[in-house]
Amino acid sequence: MKTRIALLATLGLLALSCAKKTEPIAISAEDYHASVDKVTEVMVHDIFSPPVASRIYVYPNIAAYEIMALQNTAYQSLSGQVSGLGNIPEPADGAGVNYPLAAMVAHMDLSRQLIFSEDRIIAFRDSLYAEWVDRNPDEFEVSRDYGMEVASYIANWMDKDNYKQTRTMSKFTVNTDEPSRWQPTPPAYMEGIEPHWSKIRTLVIDSAAQFKPAPPAPFSMEPGSDFHRELMEVYEVGNAITEKGDESEEVAIARFWDCNPYVSVTRGHLMFATKKISPGAHWIGITKIACRKDGSDFDKTVFAYTKTSMAIFDGFISCWDEKYRSNLIRPETLINQHIDDSWKPVLQTPPFPEYTSGHSVVSGAAATALTSIFGDQFAFDDDTELPYGLPVRSYDSFNQASAEAAISRMYGGIHYRMAIEVGLQQGRSLGDFVVDNLQMTQPQTAMAQQADSGQ
């Protein structure tokens, strides 16, 4: 009798174990946020330039989106809408693919391919894999295999975007004979980064030069000239902020939107880099904040990240096209040469030409994309910089945040007003084009999302 009871108990435990292992694997929006956050964490560790960081974000998001859109007919594939992208392979009928899980797999695998510290992504991935395989090994295996198949397809398309070719192109040559041309700035005096970024394949815009802005004011050190007034404004605003001290609102704004992965700190003969996110990463963080406040499900979360990251990616290409066309000298250089050799900006000047402002272009583009998803009066608290020792700032809309991000460059002493204002409009125009030319949601879905967001 005791033997029979023990046998029945064992069989019962086995039945419970089998039942546990065959339950569907639930994937949430928080899982996707965690995957994107891990990418940001690794990029900060590995120190990628802002343009390259935008590339690291966009392709994994597109892979996840394309898988998600196969299952959810409220969303439309990007095939035929973005440059060179065809239809991803589809799973066999009845394969039992868990599409959100496959989307996560594709996101993590492409992210791993795009960064240096692969071990960090792998450790994160393996922790999820262990959890998923414990829940349902069969569903996990078929979904993982499909996610990897799509990741391979997107990687093949990604490899044709000219990125690898630009790695072997010539370095930027500084022209010190022409006084208007950009020169490396202290303290690290780095070479100009990504001088060939305009050659990267765009996704939605027709070409790098499609949103070519008006040229900067003609260079002139003649007092009263348009350019000289621009220069003097940076100098005078910087002096006024210095008088107010480090606790001023202008300094707080400048530091909050610094987002310069190349900031160097000097201690005696030692120079080292601090850890900061890129401007694109800041807006990816805002995307997470918006999705959480909105209560976005997994599919809408993937959609929001993908649309925003595409606007950011094309925004960097457009901005860098103008930066190395106009090749304009930074205010810090001219002020030190002609006005005050001891003057320093609030922020370190990043290592590339001045016009137009990258923060302005990218913030304008990202804010426009996010507004199209969540509405124009979407208030939010931005805690993106909390891990880096900066407080929360609050905004009534994405456009308000983008305007503050833009003017932060004046407060930081690293941009002329013309680069800020023209750059912000450049980004908003580009963002409008992305929104108008990408059909990612069915009309009824778009209307429902706008209604839910109060747009």
Secondary structure as UniProt FT lines:
FT   HELIX           2..21
FT   HELIX           29..46
FT   HELIX           50..71
FT   TURN            73..74
FT   TURN            79..81
FT   TURN            83..84
FT   TURN            93..94
FT   HELIX           99..114
FT   HELIX           118..135
FT   HELIX           137..158
FT   TURN            159..160
FT   HELIX           163..166
FT   TURN            167..168
FT   TURN            176..177
FT   TURN            179..180
FT   TURN            186..188
FT   TURN            195..196
FT   HELIX           197..199
FT   TURN            208..211
FT   TURN            223..224
FT   HELIX           226..244
FT   TURN            246..247
FT   HELIX           249..256
FT   TURN            261..262
FT   STRAND          264..267
FT   TURN            268..269
FT   STRAND          270..273
FT   HELIX           279..294
FT   HELIX           298..326
FT   HELIX           331..338
FT   TURN            341..342
FT   HELIX           358..374
FT   TURN            376..377
FT   STRAND          380..382
FT   TURN            384..385
FT   HELIX           386..388
FT   STRAND          393..395
FT   HELIX           398..411
FT   TURN            412..413
FT   HELIX           417..437
FT   HELIX           443..452
FT   TURN            453..454
//
